[in-house]
């Protein structure tokens, strides 16, 4: 199936899309009301506004570096997953989303990078925990949050993964234990964004890597903004060979044009891509 990821509720009902994902809360901290017509998406621990408003929420490395947009490798600010009040707010938001539509997508879940977090709260909780390994403790923090969130989701739980299928990388980077998460997640979503898709061999490599790593179904999300329609179609065909669903992000008009072309070519017996 083909779907759309959008901030515009009216696009969720366009006939070309089998699935629609609506961004209720994004990494800037911008939030809006959930909708009934699509799967509501919540950026969990990516939240620049909260990080700027309350610096005590921000994850800290052992060297004292804070996970904010001031760092060259962060495009947005983060909130530490151990912050109870913030977590409760997220869980309330998930409940509101599930009340509007039983399916919910959890975005940006986990720690920002492998070196985080060494804030006072994390240090105290790790020291008081049953774990000797800090990475194992981090993974448990994340899995517990996901379990609490999915308890509030009566329908399908979608979960976004950073696009790195190399064994152990997601565990080390973000504290994501894929086997543990699979007990709570119905479908993973892997964004594979490019500004052109003029070549797609890398897309196939990453998608096939996730096919090997995951037993749980996964979808691939493509970037549709200002992408040539033929290139977007080719990327979609490559992704479709591996993914449960193919999603198009943030330019629904271009995505619709690609799907219309694909449907027309299918009726005419014409295919795009390599012979």
Buried (B, 14 or more C-beta within 10 A) or exposed (E): EBBBBBBEBEBBEBEBBEBBBBBBBBBEBBBEEBBEBBBBBBBBBBBBBBBBEEEEBBBBBEEEBBBBBEBEEBEBBBBBBBBEEBBEEBBEBBBBBBEBBEBBBBBBBBBBBBBBBBBEBBBEBBEEEEBEEBBBBBBBBBBEBBEBBBEBBEEBBBBBBBBBBEEEBBBBBBBBBBEBBBEBBBBBBBBBEBEEBEEBEEBBEBBBBBBEBBEBEBBBBBBBEEBEBEBBBBBBBBBBEBBBBBBBBBBBEBBBBBBEBBEEEEEEEEEBEEE
